[in-house]
Amino acid sequence: MLATTFGAAVYGVDATLITVEISLIKGAGTSVVGLPDNAVKESLQRIDAALKNEGYTQDRKKTVINLAPADIRKEGSSYDLPIALCLTTIACGVTYAKDISEYVILGELALDGSLRPIKGVLPIAIEARKQGKKGFILPKENASEASIVNDVEIIGVESLSEAVDYLTGKINIAPLVTDTRDIFYHTINDYEADFSHVQGQENIKRSLEIAAAGGHNAIMIGPPGAGKTMLAKRLPSILPPLTLTEALETTKIHSVAGKLGERASLISRRPFRNPHHTISDAALVGGGSFPQPGEISLAHNGVLFLDELPEFKRTVLEVMRQPLEERKVSISRTRLSVEFPSSFMLIASMNPCPCGYYNHPEKECTCPPGAVEKYLNKVSGPLLDRIDLHVEVTPVSFDQISSTRKNESSEEIRKRVVAAREVQIERFKGYSNIHSNAMMPPEMVKEICRIDEAGKALLKKAMERLGLSARAYDRILKVSRTIADLAGTEEIRNEQLAEAIQYRSLDRENWAG
C-alpha cells in the first residue's frame, strides 16, 4: 500500500515542494529516508501519540517514509501533518473523498493532535500555486499569511482530526480569501512616528530628506540626547511607499524568519530594524546550520539603523561591507548555498568621542588627548567609504523645544522625495540593477554628475582647504546630483555642490583634532 502527498522545504526565500511517500510492507518497525534531520525523525513519536489520542488505530506493519528528492536535507517539524494524514489512509483504514496528492500539506503536531504554526508559509504558498496544486492545508494560525497568495485554496485546520474530516468530506471548510491589496493600500502610509512631531533640527531633517531621495547611506554624529535615534526612526515615513513587488519580497523574508503574526498580511510599510550593538555576525548578516535571514535581510527595502556604531564589534561591521555593495548576501554551507536579498539604507549614529561632548557648543569634552581619534578609528575606512552623508547633530535649544510653530509633516516631505525618485527611475530606466543615485558605479558618476568649471574649482578648493580624502569626491557628486533632483534642476549648481560638501564631516583632515 502506498500513499503520496506533498510538503515543502524553504531554502533562502524560495520554497521547494517535497514529495511525502509512505508505504506499508511486510515486517516491523518504521524508517524515514530522504536525508531527514533529528526533528523529522522525532516526528514519528509525536505522530504516534497524536494518532492514538485522536482515536486512530494503526495497522502494525513495516512503515517506510520517503521524503523526495532524497538529496535535499529535510529539517524541522512541519512534515508531521502530511506524514500523519498519509498514515491515516493506509495504516488506519480511513478513506479520503479528496485526493491528497493535489494538496501541499504542512503542520507541526502536538501530542493531543492539535496543530502548531510553522515558518515560511508565504513562499510555500507561492510555490504551490506555481506547481499547479489545488490547495494548501496548514495550521489555522498560518492561514492568513498564506491567503496573501490567490488562485490556491488555503485550508486552515486546528487539529489532525479536523484535517481528516475535511479530506473525507465529513465537514466543509471554506478556503480563506483575503483582499490583501485593499488592506495594503489602506495601510501603506500608516506610520506612528512623523517629522511634524520634531521641533527644530531643520538641517538634520534636510539631510535625511536627501538620503531618502537618493537612497544614500548616512551617519549622524552628535552628543547624547541630541535626537539622533528619534530622527532615524522617522526616516521610513518619508521613503517612497512600497510597491506590491517590494512588499511581497519583504513579506517573504519575514515569513521565512517567522516574524509574521497570526493575522499576517502583506507588509505595507518599509521595515526599520534597530539591532543592539552586542549582535553577532550571523545574527546581522544571516546564517546558522540551516541558514536564516539576518537583520540586514529583514531590513530589505527599508532601513537598518545601527545606533552607537563604534560600539559594534569590528568583525560585525566588516561582514556588512559586501552586502552593502552587492545588495544581497550569500551564505554557503557544506550541503547547500542560499541567497538572501539585502537592499537597505544604512543609517548609523555615534557620539563624537567616548564622553560624547567633543565639538559640543556648550559642554566641554573631558576625553584625554588622542581618545577622539582612537574612538573614531573603531569604524573602518572601507565602511565609511560606503556612507555618503556625514551629518553633525547639535542639541535642540529651549526656544526650539518650546516653539509652537507648525512643522512640516512626513507626508509633505515624502512628496518631494517621491518626485526625486521618479526622476532617477527615468534616468536609470535601461539599467536593471540601478534604481537610485546611491547605486551609481564610479564610471557612471562622471557621466551623470557633470559639473561646470566653476563647480570644479569650488570642489577642488574645498578638498584642498578641508583636507577631504579622495573617497569623498564621488560621494559629493552623487549627493549633489540628488540635491539637484530634489530642486528639479538638470544641471548641478554651485550652491547644491556646496551643500553636498558640508555632508563629509568625518573626511575632513584633523576633524578629530
WOLINUR-V490441 format. One record per residue. N is the residue number from 1. RES is the residue in one small letter. OMEGA is omega in radians with two decimals (none if undefined). Layout:
n/res/omega
N/RES/OMEGA
N/RES/OMEGA
//
This chain:
n/res/omega
1/m/-3.07
2/l/3.04
3/a/-3.08
4/t/2.97
5/t/-3.08
6/f/2.94
7/g/3.12
8/a/3.05
9/a/-3.13
10/v/3.08
11/y/-3.01
12/g/3.10
13/v/3.11
14/d/-3.10
15/a/3.04
16/t/3.11
17/l/3.13
18/i/3.10
19/t/3.12
20/v/-3.13
21/e/3.10
22/i/-3.14
23/s/3.04
24/l/3.12
25/i/-3.14
26/k/3.13
27/g/-3.13
28/a/3.10
29/g/-3.13
30/t/3.09
31/s/3.11
32/v/3.14
33/v/-3.12
34/g/3.14
35/l/3.08
36/p/3.04
37/d/-3.08
38/n/-3.13
39/a/3.11
40/v/3.13
41/k/3.13
42/e/-3.11
43/s/-3.13
44/l/3.12
45/q/3.13
46/r/-3.10
47/i/3.12
48/d/-3.13
49/a/-3.13
50/a/3.14
51/l/-3.14
52/k/-3.12
53/n/3.08
54/e/3.05
55/g/3.14
56/y/3.13
57/t/-3.07
58/q/3.00
59/d/-3.01
60/r/3.02
61/k/3.07
62/k/-3.10
63/t/3.09
64/v/3.13
65/i/-3.12
66/n/3.08
67/l/-3.04
68/a/0.07
69/p/-2.98
70/a/-3.09
71/d/3.10
72/i/-3.12
73/r/3.13
74/k/-3.08
75/e/3.03
76/g/-3.04
77/s/-3.04
78/s/-3.14
79/y/-3.13
80/d/-3.03
81/l/3.13
82/p/3.12
83/i/-3.12
84/a/-3.13
85/l/3.05
86/c/3.13
87/l/-3.12
88/t/-3.10
89/t/-3.11
90/i/-3.10
91/a/-3.10
92/c/3.05
93/g/3.12
94/v/3.13
95/t/-3.11
96/y/3.05
97/a/-3.13
98/k/3.13
99/d/-3.06
100/i/3.10
101/s/3.09
102/e/-3.06
103/y/2.85
104/v/-3.04
105/i/3.14
106/l/3.07
107/g/3.08
108/e/-3.12
109/l/2.90
110/a/-3.08
111/l/3.12
112/d/3.10
113/g/3.10
114/s/-3.06
115/l/3.08
116/r/-3.09
117/p/-3.12
118/i/3.14
119/k/2.97
120/g/-3.07
121/v/-3.06
122/l/3.10
123/p/3.11
124/i/3.10
125/a/3.10
126/i/3.13
127/e/3.10
128/a/3.10
129/r/-3.12
130/k/-3.11
131/q/3.06
132/g/3.12
133/k/-3.09
134/k/-3.07
135/g/-3.10
136/f/3.11
137/i/-3.00
138/l/3.10
139/p/-3.07
140/k/-3.12
141/e/3.13
142/n/-3.00
143/a/-3.12
144/s/3.12
145/e/-3.12
146/a/-3.08
147/s/3.00
148/i/-3.13
149/v/3.11
150/n/3.12
151/d/2.98
152/v/-3.09
153/e/3.12
154/i/-3.08
155/i/3.12
156/g/-3.14
157/v/-3.10
158/e/-3.08
159/s/3.10
160/l/-3.11
161/s/3.12
162/e/3.09
163/a/3.10
164/v/3.14
165/d/3.11
166/y/-3.10
167/l/3.10
168/t/3.12
169/g/3.12
170/k/3.10
171/i/3.08
172/n/3.10
173/i/-3.14
174/a/3.09
175/p/3.14
176/l/3.11
177/v/-3.14
178/t/3.09
179/d/-3.04
180/t/-3.12
181/r/3.14
182/d/3.12
183/i/-3.11
184/f/-3.07
185/y/3.11
186/h/-3.07
187/t/-2.99
188/i/-3.10
189/n/-3.12
190/d/3.08
191/y/-3.14
192/e/-3.11
193/a/-3.08
194/d/-3.13
195/f/3.11
196/s/-3.14
197/h/-3.06
198/v/3.09
199/q/3.13
200/g/3.11
201/q/-3.10
202/e/-3.13
203/n/3.13
204/i/3.08
205/k/3.14
206/r/-3.12
207/s/3.11
208/l/3.05
209/e/3.10
210/i/3.12
211/a/-3.13
212/a/-3.09
213/a/-3.10
214/g/-3.09
215/g/-3.06
216/h/2.96
217/n/-3.09
218/a/3.04
219/i/3.12
220/m/-3.12
221/i/-3.13
222/g/-3.09
223/p/3.09
224/p/3.08
225/g/-3.11
226/a/3.09
227/g/-3.09
228/k/-3.12
229/t/-3.14
230/m/-3.12
231/l/-3.13
232/a/-3.12
233/k/-3.13
234/r/-3.10
235/l/-3.14
236/p/-3.09
237/s/3.11
238/i/3.07
239/l/3.10
240/p/3.13
241/p/3.08
242/l/2.95
243/t/3.13
244/l/3.13
245/t/3.11
246/e/-3.14
247/a/3.14
248/l/3.08
249/e/-3.09
250/t/-3.12
251/t/3.10
252/k/-3.13
253/i/3.14
254/h/3.07
255/s/3.13
256/v/-3.13
257/a/3.14
258/g/-3.07
259/k/-3.12
260/l/-3.11
261/g/-3.09
262/e/3.14
263/r/-3.04
264/a/2.99
265/s/3.11
266/l/3.05
267/i/-3.04
268/s/-3.13
269/r/-3.10
270/r/-3.10
271/p/3.00
272/f/-3.11
273/r/-3.05
274/n/-3.09
275/p/3.10
276/h/-3.06
277/h/3.09
278/t/-3.08
279/i/3.13
280/s/3.12
281/d/-3.06
282/a/3.14
283/a/-3.14
284/l/-3.05
285/v/-3.10
286/g/3.13
287/g/-3.04
288/g/3.14
289/s/2.98
290/f/-2.91
291/p/3.08
292/q/3.13
293/p/3.10
294/g/-3.08
295/e/-3.11
296/i/3.08
297/s/3.07
298/l/3.09
299/a/-3.13
300/h/-3.08
301/n/3.14
302/g/-3.02
303/v/2.97
304/l/-3.10
305/f/3.10
306/l/-3.13
307/d/-3.09
308/e/-3.03
309/l/-3.11
310/p/-3.13
311/e/3.07
312/f/3.10
313/k/-3.09
314/r/-3.10
315/t/3.13
316/v/-3.12
317/l/-3.09
318/e/-3.13
319/v/-3.14
320/m/-3.04
321/r/-3.11
322/q/3.08
323/p/3.10
324/l/-3.13
325/e/-3.00
326/e/3.14
327/r/3.01
328/k/3.10
329/v/3.13
330/s/-3.13
331/i/-3.09
332/s/3.05
333/r/-3.08
334/t/-3.03
335/r/-3.09
336/l/3.06
337/s/-3.11
338/v/-3.10
339/e/3.09
340/f/3.07
341/p/3.14
342/s/3.09
343/s/-3.04
344/f/2.98
345/m/3.09
346/l/3.03
347/i/-3.12
348/a/3.04
349/s/-3.14
350/m/2.96
351/n/-3.14
352/p/-3.12
353/c/-3.13
354/p/-3.14
355/c/3.05
356/g/-3.00
357/y/3.04
358/y/-3.10
359/n/3.11
360/h/-3.09
361/p/-3.06
362/e/-3.08
363/k/-3.09
364/e/3.11
365/c/-3.11
366/t/-3.10
367/c/3.11
368/p/-3.14
369/p/3.12
370/g/-3.07
371/a/-3.12
372/v/-3.14
373/e/3.13
374/k/-3.14
375/y/-3.13
376/l/3.14
377/n/3.04
378/k/3.08
379/v/-3.03
380/s/3.10
381/g/3.12
382/p/3.09
383/l/3.09
384/l/3.08
385/d/-3.05
386/r/3.12
387/i/-3.01
388/d/-3.05
389/l/3.02
390/h/-3.00
391/v/3.09
392/e/-3.10
393/v/3.09
394/t/-3.13
395/p/3.13
396/v/3.14
397/s/3.13
398/f/-3.14
399/d/3.12
400/q/3.14
401/i/-3.06
402/s/-3.12
403/s/3.11
404/t/3.14
405/r/-3.14
406/k/-3.12
407/n/3.14
408/e/-3.10
409/s/3.10
410/s/-3.12
411/e/3.13
412/e/3.12
413/i/-3.11
414/r/3.13
415/k/3.12
416/r/3.14
417/v/-3.14
418/v/3.13
419/a/3.11
420/a/3.12
421/r/3.12
422/e/3.06
423/v/-3.11
424/q/3.10
425/i/3.10
426/e/-3.11
427/r/-3.05
428/f/-3.06
429/k/-3.10
430/g/-3.09
431/y/-3.06
432/s/-3.05
433/n/3.12
434/i/-3.09
435/h/-3.10
436/s/-3.10
437/n/-3.10
438/a/-3.08
439/m/-3.08
440/m/3.02
441/p/-3.07
442/p/-3.10
443/e/3.13
444/m/-3.14
445/v/-3.11
446/k/-3.09
447/e/-3.01
448/i/-3.08
449/c/-3.12
450/r/3.08
451/i/-3.11
452/d/-3.08
453/e/3.12
454/a/3.10
455/g/3.11
456/k/3.13
457/a/3.12
458/l/-3.12
459/l/3.12
460/k/3.14
461/k/-3.14
462/a/-3.12
463/m/3.13
464/e/-3.06
465/r/-3.10
466/l/3.14
467/g/-3.11
468/l/3.14
469/s/-3.11
470/a/-3.11
471/r/-3.13
472/a/-3.02
473/y/-3.12
474/d/-3.11
475/r/3.14
476/i/-3.13
477/l/3.11
478/k/-3.12
479/v/3.13
480/s/3.08
481/r/3.11
482/t/3.12
483/i/3.10
484/a/3.10
485/d/3.10
486/l/-3.13
487/a/3.13
488/g/-3.14
489/t/3.14
490/e/-3.13
491/e/3.07
492/i/-3.11
493/r/-3.10
494/n/-3.14
495/e/3.09
496/q/3.08
497/l/3.13
498/a/3.12
499/e/3.13
500/a/-3.13
501/i/-3.09
502/q/3.13
503/y/3.08
504/r/-3.06
505/s/-3.01
506/l/3.10
507/d/-3.09
508/r/-3.14
509/e/3.13
510/n/3.07
511/w/-3.13
512/a/3.09
513/g/none
//
